[in-house]
Amino acid sequence: MRKKMDWKDVRQLIGEKPIKVALVLGSGLGSVLPLEKVKEFSYDELVGFNETSVTGHQGKLIIGSVLETKVAVLSGRTHFYENGKPDTMRGPIEFLTKIGTSYLFLTNAAGSLKQNIPTGSLMVIKDHINFSGLNPLIGEKSEERFLNLTKAYNANMIDALLLAAKQNNIEVSQGVYAWFSGPSFETPAEIQALRILGADAVGMSTVPEVILGNFFGLKVAAISVITNMASGLSQETISHEQTKLIANSCEKKLEKLLISLLRKFK
Ligand code: HPA
C-alpha cells in the first residue's frame, strides 16, 4: 500500500499559503459548491482521516477556490456511530489547523423539533446540547481539555451566515442543535424530552467537530439542512433515504448561501 500523506506532504503539493476557510459538507451535501479544484485527496490517502462508510458522504478533501476565496472542503465526515470513536474527526480538524485554517463552517442534515422550522428549511446553529454523553476530548491529557464552550459558535460567522441568507432572500432560522449518537433515529419520547430541554433540531454529527474546532483554536459556525420533522412530529417517513433526498433537493439553496458567505471571507 502507498504511504499515507500527512499535512506536510499536502502542504508541499498545495503551496504554503494558508487556506483560511474550511467547510465540512454533510449527508447528501457533498457536491454543493462550484469549486475550482486545485487538489483532491480521498480520506484513505491521508494520515489521521478515517474512511466514511455512509452513503451520501464522499470522503474527500478538496483544496480549491470558490470565486476568489480559497477553501478546504471536507466532503463527507465520519460519525461516532461508524466506529465508536467520539474523536473520529480529530485528525481532519487538526489537519485544517496545520494548513492555516481560521474559520470552520460545518453543515449537516437534521430533524426539526419545531413546526416553524419546516422540512426543506435551513437553521443556523446558535448553540448545542450534547445529548450523547460522549466527548471527543475524552483521553486528551493537556489542560486545554477543560474547554470553555460559552462561545462555541462564533458570533461574527453567524452574522455573516445570516447576512448572506438575507442578501439572497433565503429564509433561515436560528436554533439549538442536539447531538444524538445514532445510527438509529430517535424515538418520539426522546424527541419530546429534547423539546423540553430546549432543542430545536436533532442530528448525529457536528457537535464533536464544534468541540474539536474550538479546541484547536478555530472559529466555528454551523448550519443544518432540515430534512424531516423529528420522530413522532409528523407523518413523514424518517429514513436515511429521505435525509439524502431532501438534502439533495436543498443543495441549490445552500450553494447560493455558501457562495455568498465565502465571498465575505476572501
Ligand atoms: N434525527 C437524527 N439525525 C437526523 C435526522 C433526525 O431526525 N434527520 C437527519 N439527520
Residues whose N, C-alpha, C, O or C-beta is under 5 A from the ligand:
A	BS01	HPA	A109 A110 G111 F185 V202 G203 M204 T227 A230 S231 T243
